Amino acid sequence: MSVQPLAYRMRPSSIEEIIGQKHLVSEGKTINRMVKANRLASMILFGPPGTGKTSMATALAKHLQLPHKTLNAVTDKKKDMEIVVEEAKMHGAMVLILDEVHRLDKAKQDFLLPHLESNRLTMIGCTTSNPYHSINPAIRSRCHLFELYQLEKEDIKEAIYKAIQDDKEGLGNLPIQLTNEALDHLALSANGDLRAALNGLELAAFSTPENKEGKIMIDLNAAEECMQKKSFSHDKDGDAHYDVLSAFQKSIRGSDVNASLHYLARLIEAGDLDSIARRLVVIAYEDIGLANPQAGPRALAAVEAAERLGFPEARIPLANAVTELALSPKSNSAYKALDAALADIRKGKSGDVPIHLKDSHYKGAASLGRGTEYKYPPNYPNSWVDQQYLPDSLKKANYFEPKTTGKFEQALKQVFDKINQQKS
């Protein structure tokens, strides 16, 4: 039996053997078209760990019978890349599979660029980072960008079946019997990471003794023991973290309390209380706003309680806050009104402050007409009097468009409409 890990041995050697990623490799899709046309182009494959980026890169090179080398942008040096280029000159072409491509430094990048442009090298970069955030535009513009998705449970089951049945590279020579419960656990607890599932399967296969019938019975208990608790699928600094934060806010904005709590749970598992706290306060004012004005202070109180408690108890006030925010009426009218006013200012639409509103507290102000015509609202019925407040050039501007999604803003709208009706 090979000493290489099962996940390494089971890497595909052709496009047909690739697990998942049908949006790229199935009939008529982009990478499938490249392969059929025998026109492999430089590309960057990005996606979560264990989705098969390096495996896909290797399979493409093998399928087209192209010479290929795998390097790491961090650990391998410029000298290693020079050797690959020399080999490319000998073969006429070469596929360079470059792991951690987002860590490519300037010297290595400057060396590679002319060889990519001349097509002497076809580079397939692999990264877990979003290339739009992490990869230099000079490299990015010379590559096709393809996102690999987290594998589905059924994809991982398919790979496990293949590994058990393959008697050349897999575990087919072992008398393995895998229960349905164990299979489900391996596929589900891998959290989309095929490498983790195959590592767990391999450990279970070699650590489970044969039973009286000479079978290696991998049951649920064995699968649970051999699948260590999966580290969460994103860390505080990764691109996936910001995807989860985005989904968190959009779920609350969309009033889906179950999705909101799901993404809160993922953020709690990542241990990032700071990001949760900032996002909750933003949501309370950005998405809830005037529809439920008390949501802001209550969200802040929940955040302060969570920060004092720390995890795991912090989850309790956070759950209360998220549930309230998700089920609150929504309004963005206040900050949208301000954005409209800012847009006018930035276009140069400001105008002079009306003279009756100008500062009149200094000596000589009255002789200049400053404030002399100002009408003090508390001296009038209902503390309101019709007078102009906006500059002449903007006196007809209307920024605030109240919504009616909450009782508080409905009351504000009634006041707003009444004032507008009384204006001259």
Secondary structure, DSSP 8 states (H G I E B T S, - for coil): --SS-HHHHT--SSGGG--S-HHHHSTTSHHHHHHHTT----EEEE-STTS-HHHHHHHHHHHTT--EEEEETTTS-HHHHHHHHHHHHHHS-EEEEEETGGG--HHHHHHHHHHHHTTSEEEEEEESS-HHHHS-HHHHTTSEEEE-----HHHHHHHHHHHHH-SSSSSTTS-EEE-HHHHHHHHHHTTT-HHHHHHHHHHHHHHS---TTS-EEE-HHHHHHHS-----S--TTSHHHHHHHHHHHHHHHTT-HHHHHHHHHHHHHHT-HHHHHHHHHHHIIIIIGGGSTTHHHHHHHHHHHHHHH-TTTTHHHHHHHHHHHHHS----HHHHHHHHHHHHHHTT------GGGS---STTTGGGTTTTT---GGGSGGG------S-GGGTT--------SSHHHHHHHHHHHHHHHH--
